[in-house]
Amino acid sequence: MLDLEVVPERSLGNEQWEFTLGMPLAQAVAILQKHCRIIKNVQVLYSEQCPLSHDLILNLTQDGIKLLFDAFNQRLKVIEVYDLTKVKLKYCGVHFNSQAIAPTIEQIDQSFGATHPGVYNSAEQLFHLNFRGLSFSFQLDSWTEAPKYEPNFAHGLASLQIPHGATVKRMYIYSGNSLQDTKAPVMPLSCFLGNVYAESVDVLRDGTGPSGLRLRLLAAGCGPGLLADAKMRVFERSVYFGDSCQDVLSMLGSPHKVFYKSEDKMKIHSPSPHKQVPSKCNDYFFNYFTLGVDILFDANTHKVKKFVLHTNYPGHYNFNIYHRCEFKIPLAIKKENADGQTETCTTYSKWDNIQELLGHPVEKPVVLHRSSSPNNTNPFGSTFCFGLQRMIFEVMQNNHIASVTLYGPPRPGAHLRTAELP
């Protein structure tokens, strides 16, 4: 049985690990993977058709804990303990829930001190006792007690007093004063772990198509000399098609991984007559997982030739490998009487809306079957790749965009770096 410390408005954890509000989904999953012998039977719950309409949930069924992540920014929003019999809880080092201590209203009052009166919810038949960043829901002993606490006045004056002996059914840790209005806080400094994260990624374009990326990056102090008052730093960097490896390294730092392409599976769709000629050396990717970006370099020139932006939707084959890339892509509209106009495609745009904006028929898609080498199966099904304006949109079966691949200009020669945009 887990023995965990409760910190209102901040976290739930112990000396080995901690689930912190504002933590990215990938870090919470990394904790669960590292301690898989202790924390078992974890479920991932999400909406397959409407992934943005419901929170993304990690359900620790063996321990009675749910971690609720915001569907958009994928940071931890609420920690819910829904079965207190499966876990030990303490506050300021003193247990208020264990096999020997029942979490009654008297025990909560003793451990946490005075608070506002409880509020009775007749639909749930639960009392809610609220502190800042912490709420307890109390179960009535029997349904026959419910009529006693039905509010008879406009402000519910009859429901002020929680009955003696009532025990906690659920506990919530969140940010702010209201569980209903809470939002995932900004990522705490303790979660940076020496990484750089992308707050936003703007796709720059010239007259023919994409020309590069402008990234707004977040970083915090790291290393053994870390000061207690270290602050988050925000800065902008731009990378372009035709940039060298050294240019990219100086702008973004070292990648998390370098991946060499063994073969080009899209070569069959190329108009080139040399489809069957094997390449003498392999192109390679710089994988920036915390930015949600891959950068492909040409094997001969060592210059940037592609960018890949990942949306990290649940139900995709690559889910949780990359952090979500919050991109904005200007699209040149092809509709009548709309020459020169641009619209913006974002991480949350749906493919149907993009097609309506572009207003011209798109060729039949390339079907992408991803599969792992051991069993050659993909439990999430295929995705569809549509190409237009020097971009390839990978579309999931729920109409959301899984990734966008940006191509460099077809003309040869080095790309001249333009002035940084404000």
C-alpha positions in Angstrom: 0.0 0.0 0.0 1.4 3.4 -1.0 2.2 5.9 1.8 1.8 9.4 0.4 2.2 13.0 1.5 -0.6 15.4 0.6 0.5 19.0 -0.2 -2.6 21.2 -1.0 -2.5 23.1 -4.3 0.8 21.3 -5.2 1.3 17.6 -5.1 0.9 14.0 -3.9 3.9 11.8 -3.5 6.6 10.4 -1.3 10.4 10.6 -0.9 11.0 8.6 -4.2 8.6 10.4 -6.5 5.9 13.1 -6.7 2.9 13.9 -8.9 3.0 17.7 -9.1 0.2 19.9 -10.5 1.4 21.4 -13.8 3.6 18.3 -14.5 3.6 17.2 -18.2 1.9 13.9 -19.0 5.2 12.3 -20.2 6.9 12.9 -16.8 4.0 11.3 -14.9 4.1 8.3 -17.3 7.9 8.1 -16.7 7.3 7.9 -12.9 4.8 5.1 -13.4 7.2 3.2 -15.7 10.1 3.5 -13.3 8.1 2.2 -10.4 6.1 -0.4 -12.3 6.8 -3.0 -9.6 5.0 -0.9 -7.0 2.4 0.9 -9.0 0.6 -1.6 -11.2 -2.6 -1.8 -13.3 -2.6 1.7 -14.8 -5.3 2.7 -17.3 -5.2 5.5 -19.9 -8.7 7.0 -20.4 -9.5 9.4 -23.2 -12.2 10.2 -25.8 -11.3 8.5 -29.1 -13.6 10.6 -31.3 -13.3 13.9 -29.3 -10.0 13.9 -27.5 -10.2 17.7 -26.7 -13.7 17.4 -25.0 -12.6 15.4 -22.0 -9.6 15.3 -19.7 -6.9 12.8 -20.4 -6.8 10.5 -17.3 -4.3 8.1 -15.8 -6.2 5.7 -13.5 -4.1 3.9 -10.9 -6.7 1.2 -10.3 -4.7 -0.7 -7.7 -4.1 2.5 -5.6 -7.4 4.3 -6.0 -5.9 7.4 -7.6 -6.8 9.3 -10.8 -4.5 11.9 -12.5 -6.5 14.3 -14.6 -4.6 16.1 -17.4 -5.8 19.1 -19.3 -6.9 17.9 -22.8 -5.2 20.9 -24.5 -1.8 21.5 -22.8 -1.5 18.0 -21.4 -0.4 19.2 -17.9 -1.6 17.7 -14.6 -4.8 19.6 -13.5 -6.4 17.5 -10.7 -5.2 14.7 -8.5 -8.2 12.6 -7.3 -8.0 9.9 -4.6 -11.3 8.0 -5.2 -10.7 5.0 -2.9 -9.1 5.9 0.4 -9.0 2.2 1.6 -6.2 1.5 -1.0 -3.7 4.1 0.1 -2.2 5.8 3.2 -2.3 9.6 3.4 -0.5 12.1 5.6 -0.4 15.8 5.9 2.7 17.6 7.4 4.1 14.1 8.2 1.1 13.0 10.3 -1.3 10.3 8.9 -5.0 11.2 8.6 -5.9 8.1 6.6 -4.5 4.6 7.1 -5.6 1.1 8.1 -5.6 2.2 11.7 -7.0 5.8 11.2 -10.4 6.3 9.6 -10.7 9.6 7.6 -13.8 10.9 9.5 -14.9 14.5 9.7 -13.4 14.7 13.1 -10.0 13.4 11.9 -10.0 15.8 9.0 -10.9 18.7 11.3 -8.1 17.7 13.6 -5.5 17.3 10.9 -6.3 20.3 8.7 -7.9 22.8 11.1 -10.9 25.1 10.7 -12.4 25.8 7.3 -15.7 27.0 5.7 -18.9 25.1 6.4 -19.5 22.0 4.3 -21.8 22.2 1.3 -24.3 19.4 0.6 -24.9 18.2 -2.9 -28.3 16.4 -3.0 -27.8 14.9 -6.4 -24.6 13.1 -5.3 -25.7 12.8 -1.6 -22.2 14.0 -0.7 -20.9 16.8 1.6 -18.0 18.8 0.1 -15.5 20.3 2.5 -13.2 22.8 0.7 -9.8 24.2 1.6 -7.7 26.2 -0.8 -6.3 23.6 -3.3 -7.9 20.7 -1.4 -11.4 19.2 -1.2 -13.0 16.3 0.6 -16.2 14.6 -0.2 -18.1 12.9 2.6 -20.5 10.0 2.2 -23.6 10.0 4.4 -24.1 6.8 6.5 -27.3 5.9 4.8 -29.8 7.4 2.3 -32.3 7.9 5.1 -30.1 10.7 6.5 -30.3 12.6 3.2 -33.6 14.4 3.8 -32.1 16.0 7.0 -29.6 17.9 5.0 -31.7 19.1 2.1 -31.3 22.9 1.9 -34.6 24.6 2.7 -33.3 28.1 2.1 -31.8 30.0 -0.8 -28.3 29.7 0.6 -28.6 26.2 1.9 -28.5 27.0 5.6 -29.7 23.6 6.5 -26.6 22.0 5.0 -23.9 23.7 7.0 -23.2 21.0 9.6 -21.6 17.8 8.3 -22.9 14.8 10.4 -20.5 13.3 13.0 -18.9 10.0 11.9 -19.1 10.8 8.2 -16.1 9.4 6.3 -14.2 10.8 3.3 -15.2 9.1 0.1 -13.0 11.2 -2.3 -10.2 13.7 -2.0 -9.1 16.2 -4.7 -5.9 18.2 -5.0 -6.0 21.2 -7.4 -4.9 24.7 -8.0 -7.0 27.7 -6.7 -10.2 28.0 -4.7 -12.7 26.1 -6.9 -12.4 22.5 -8.2 -14.9 23.3 -10.9 -13.0 26.3 -12.2 -9.5 25.0 -11.7 -6.9 25.0 -14.6 -3.6 23.2 -14.9 -0.9 25.6 -13.5 2.2 26.5 -15.4 4.9 23.9 -15.3 6.8 24.2 -12.0 10.5 24.7 -12.1 11.1 21.3 -10.5 9.7 19.7 -13.7 12.1 21.2 -16.2 14.9 18.7 -15.3 17.4 20.5 -17.5 15.1 20.3 -20.6 14.0 23.1 -22.8 10.3 23.2 -23.7 8.4 25.0 -26.5 5.7 27.4 -25.5 4.7 28.0 -29.2 6.1 27.2 -32.7 5.3 29.6 -35.6 5.9 28.3 -39.1 7.5 31.1 -41.2 6.7 31.1 -44.9 7.8 32.9 -48.1 6.0 33.2 -51.4 6.0 29.5 -52.2 5.7 27.7 -48.9 7.3 27.2 -45.5 10.7 28.7 -45.0 11.5 27.8 -41.3 10.3 27.8 -37.7 10.3 30.4 -35.0 10.2 28.8 -31.6 9.3 30.5 -28.3 11.3 28.4 -25.7 11.1 28.0 -22.0 14.0 26.9 -19.8 15.0 27.0 -16.1 18.3 26.7 -14.3 19.7 23.2 -14.0 22.7 21.4 -12.8 24.5 21.1 -9.4 24.8 24.9 -9.1 21.0 25.4 -9.3 19.9 28.3 -7.1 16.8 28.1 -5.0 15.4 31.2 -6.6 16.1 30.1 -10.2 13.5 31.6 -12.6 12.0 30.5 -15.8 13.6 32.0 -18.9 11.8 32.7 -22.1 13.6 33.3 -25.4 13.0 32.9 -29.1 15.1 31.0 -31.7 14.6 30.5 -35.4 15.8 27.7 -37.7 15.4 27.6 -41.5 15.6 25.2 -44.4 19.2 25.1 -45.5 20.6 25.7 -42.1 23.6 23.5 -41.2 23.9 21.1 -38.3 26.0 23.7 -36.5 23.3 26.4 -37.0 20.6 24.2 -35.5 22.8 23.1 -32.6 23.7 26.7 -31.7 20.0 27.7 -31.9 18.3 24.7 -30.1 21.0 22.8 -28.4 21.7 19.1 -28.5 18.8 16.9 -29.6 17.5 14.1 -27.3 18.3 11.6 -30.0 19.8 11.3 -33.5 18.0 8.9 -35.7 19.4 7.7 -39.0 16.9 6.7 -41.7 17.5 3.1 -42.9 15.2 3.5 -45.9 12.8 6.0 -47.4 9.4 4.3 -47.6 7.8 7.3 -49.4 10.3 7.0 -52.3 7.7 5.0 -54.3 5.6 8.2 -54.5 8.4 10.3 -55.9 8.4 11.3 -59.6 12.2 10.6 -59.7 13.2 7.7 -62.1 15.8 6.6 -59.5 13.4 5.1 -57.1 15.2 1.8 -56.9 18.7 3.3 -56.6 19.9 2.7 -53.0 21.4 5.8 -51.4 25.0 5.7 -50.5 24.5 7.3 -47.1 21.5 7.9 -44.9 19.7 11.1 -44.0 19.3 11.7 -40.3 16.9 13.3 -37.8 17.5 15.4 -34.8 14.7 14.4 -32.4 13.7 17.2 -29.9 11.1 15.3 -27.9 10.3 18.1 -25.4 9.8 20.5 -28.3 7.6 18.1 -30.3 9.8 18.7 -33.3 12.0 16.5 -35.6 14.5 18.1 -38.0 15.8 16.0 -41.0 19.2 16.7 -42.5 20.5 15.8 -45.9 23.2 13.1 -45.7 25.4 14.8 -48.3 25.1 18.5 -47.5 24.2 18.2 -43.8 21.6 21.0 -44.3 18.0 21.0 -43.0 15.5 19.6 -45.6 12.4 18.8 -43.5 10.7 19.7 -40.2 8.2 17.4 -38.5 5.7 18.8 -36.0 3.9 16.4 -33.6 0.5 17.0 -31.9 0.7 14.0 -29.5 -3.0 13.1 -29.6 -4.0 9.9 -27.6 -4.8 7.1 -29.9 -1.9 7.8 -32.2 1.0 5.3 -32.7 3.6 7.8 -31.4 1.6 9.0 -28.4 3.7 10.1 -25.4 7.0 10.0 -27.3 6.8 13.7 -28.1 5.4 16.6 -26.1 2.6 18.4 -27.9 3.9 21.0 -30.4 1.7 24.2 -30.2 2.2 25.2 -33.8 0.6 27.9 -36.0 0.9 27.4 -39.8 -0.2 30.2 -42.2 -2.0 28.7 -45.2 -2.5 30.4 -48.5 -6.2 30.3 -49.3 -7.1 29.1 -52.8 -10.8 30.0 -52.8 -12.3 32.5 -55.3 -12.0 36.2 -54.4 -9.5 35.3 -51.7 -6.2 35.8 -53.5 -3.4 36.7 -51.1 -5.3 35.9 -48.0 -4.0 33.5 -45.4 -5.6 31.5 -42.6 -3.9 29.8 -39.7 -3.8 26.1 -39.0 -3.1 25.1 -35.4 -2.4 22.0 -33.4 -6.2 21.8 -32.7 -7.5 22.4 -36.3 -9.5 19.6 -37.9 -8.7 18.3 -41.4 -12.2 19.1 -42.7 -11.8 22.8 -41.8 -8.4 23.0 -43.5 -9.8 21.5 -46.7 -12.6 24.0 -46.7 -10.1 26.9 -46.3 -7.9 25.6 -49.1 -10.9 25.2 -51.4 -9.3 22.9 -54.0 -9.4 19.1 -54.5 -6.6 17.3 -52.8 -5.1 14.1 -54.3 -6.0 10.8 -52.8 -4.2 10.3 -49.5 -1.3 7.9 -48.9 -2.3 5.4 -46.2 0.3 5.0 -43.5 0.4 1.7 -41.7 2.7 2.0 -38.7 3.7 -1.3 -37.0 6.3 -2.4 -34.5 8.8 -5.0 -35.8 8.0 -7.8 -33.3 4.3 -8.3 -34.1 3.6 -6.1 -37.1 0.3 -4.7 -35.6 -0.9 -1.2 -34.9 -3.8 -1.2 -32.4 -4.8 2.3 -33.3 -5.3 1.8 -37.0 -3.9 3.6 -40.0 -3.5 7.3 -40.7 -3.8 9.2 -44.0 -1.2 11.6 -45.4 -2.3 14.6 -47.6 0.2 16.8 -49.4 -0.2 20.4 -50.3 1.8 23.7 -50.3 5.0 21.9 -49.5 3.4 20.2 -46.4 2.2 16.7 -45.6 -0.6 16.5 -43.1 -0.9 13.2 -41.3 -4.6 12.8 -40.4 -6.1 10.4 -37.8 -9.4 8.6 -38.2 -11.1 11.1 -35.8 -10.2 13.9 -38.3 -7.5 15.4 -36.0 -4.0 16.1 -37.3 -1.3 13.7 -35.9 1.7 15.5 -37.5 2.7 18.0 -40.1 5.8 17.6 -42.2 7.3 20.7 -43.8 9.5 20.5 -46.9 12.2 22.9 -48.0 12.2 24.8 -51.3 13.0 22.6 -54.3 15.7 24.9 -55.7 19.3 24.0 -54.9 21.8 26.1 -53.0 22.2 27.3 -49.5 19.4 29.2 -47.8 20.3 32.7 -46.7 19.3 33.4 -43.1 16.9 36.3 -43.0 16.7 38.8 -40.2 15.0 37.5 -37.1 11.3 38.6 -37.0 10.2 40.5 -33.9 
